[in-house]
Amino acid sequence: MADLDIDLLKNVGIKGIILDLDNTIVSEDDHYTSPGAEAWVKQAKLQDFKFFILSNGKRKCRAKAWSNRLDIPIINPARKPFSFAFRKALNEMQLEPKQVVVIGDSRHTDILGAWLVGCPSI
């Protein structure tokens, strides 16, 4: 994730980012964050990107702890790929689907959910 060029995202009209939690921001066992993830999020926030986390994780207190640590709102359980959580995140960010990229590790949840609401995905 930290390899993504923030300026490139901005240049193609992206203003918001929906992130998956497990295996995208942090390891599923909580032993580490993805390399550079926290610094990347901080840098993107400085460039006025809006963020949201959507997680299907079963441990709500864990998801809330990461939401607090990163200072990013979260929906958990998000029930991805169903569109409800994606639409709620878009509404909260006050952005159109084409302005928000979904970043996740699963084609069956993150990427499919992004496609269903019209967001680009990584």
Secondary structure, DSSP 8 states (H G I E B T S, - for coil): -TTS-HHHHHHTT--EEEEESBTTTB-TTSS-B-TTHHHHHHHHHHTT-EEEEE---S-HHHHHHHHHHHT--EESS--TTSHHHHHHHHHHHT--GGGEEEE-S-IIIIIHHHHHHT--B-
